[in-house]
Amino acid sequence: QVQLVESGGGLVQPGGSLRLSCAASGTIFSLDVMGWYRQAPGKQRELVATITSGGTINYADSVKGRFTTSRGNAKNTVDLQMNSLKPEDTAVYYCHAIRRTTTPTDKYEYTYWGQGTQVTVSS
């Protein structure tokens, strides 16, 4: 069973920076997509950033220019560098991953979530 473990959350002042990391265990396969979602109190979970195994990156408009995601040097790891943080970035951040497999007749997609790590931006 694939498990995703996040680290790096915490409390930071507005304008500050934090770096989140996520590592996957329990699989020998490369994960096709890894990334980050977040959920603020009373709001739906939303995409923050994703990166494919080929290096294609997608960011939410709200974080473009401030956040950077990258696949780590170790297999099946992903980082999120968050700069110029704003109070509205306060949320629980979840690591997310997708593995796709194909057979001669079918395609399968497996989705995995981490437990989440709290990021609080406040003075």
Disulfide bonds with the S-S distance in Angstrom:
Cys22-Cys95 2.01
